[in-house]
Amino acid sequence: MQLVVGRIGRAHGVQGEATIEVRTDQPDQRFAVGSTVSTEDGRNLIITGNRWHNKILLLSFAGITDRDQVELLRDQLISTEVNTEDLQPGEYHFQQLIGCL
């Protein structure tokens, strides 16, 4: 299952770092170096760097080397593959509950 974990914000600096609006309670796990995230337009991005700057997560991606490339990704939701079998009984990802009412 694809789980939305964030949204790409503006570029930070000139070397291709992106600010990330975090939408997960496990950012260190979801945004680890070497992890792959998917964008809304179907791109798979490999995380090559992560750091916190003034409580804002900054990510670097393979092949994204300048701020203009980051701006092309701006405002896209990013998701990652999660295994729902790892959840305890009664635990759910919020996206599994959408439409249950």
N, C-alpha and C positions, 0 to 999 in steps of 0.2 A: 504494500500500500504506500502511495506517495503521501508524505506529510509535509505541509507548508511549515517552514521553520524560520522564514524571514522575508524581508523585502530589501532589494538593493536600492540604496539612496544615492546621494551625490558622490562625485569623485572627491578623494582627499589627497591633496598634493598632485604631483605631476607624473608619478611613476606607476599609476594604475591601481592604486588602492581604492576600495569602495567602502563607504559607510553602510552598515547593515542595521535595519530595524529588526531586532531579534524578536521572534515569535515562538520561542521554545523555552522551556525551563531547564534545558540541558545544553547550553551553548558550547561548552567546552567539548562535549561529545559530538554534537551535530556539525560543528565547524572546525574539526580537527584537521591539521595539515595532512594532505593526502586524500581527504574525503571528497566525494563528488556530490555536487548539488545540481539540480535541474532547474532551468528557467521556464517561464510560461511559454516562451516561443520554441521550446524543445531543445535548447542547448544544454549540454552537460559541461559543467565547469569544475575543474579540479582545483581545490584550495591549495595554494602554495605558501601562504602566510596568513597569520592571524595575530591580532594584538588589540588591546583595549587602549583607547585614548580618550581621557575625560569621560569615562563611562559609555563610550560609543565603540562598538565593535568595528574594526577595520579588517577587511579581507583582501588578499591578493589571489588572483587566479592565473593558471597556466595560460599563456598566450595573450593575456591582457596586460599591456605594457605602458599605456598612457591614459590620461584622464579622458580623452575623446572616446576611447573604447569603452570606458566605464559609463560615460554618459549615454551611450547607445543601449546599455542594460538598465538604466535608471527606471525605478518604479516597478520593476518586474518582481513578482513573487518567486521565491526560490524554495524548492522542496527536496526532500531526500527520501530514499526508500527505507521503510521501517518494517520490522517483522512483528505482526500483531500477536503471534504465538508466544512472544516473550512476556506479554502482559499477565498479571495475576488475575484470578477470577474476580469479576466486578470492576476491573480497571478498563478504561477505554481512552482512546485518543479522541479529542473533541470532534474531529471530522467524522468519526464513526457515528456520532450522535445526531448529526444534522439530518433533519427530516424525520426524526423518530416521534415527533409529537402528533 
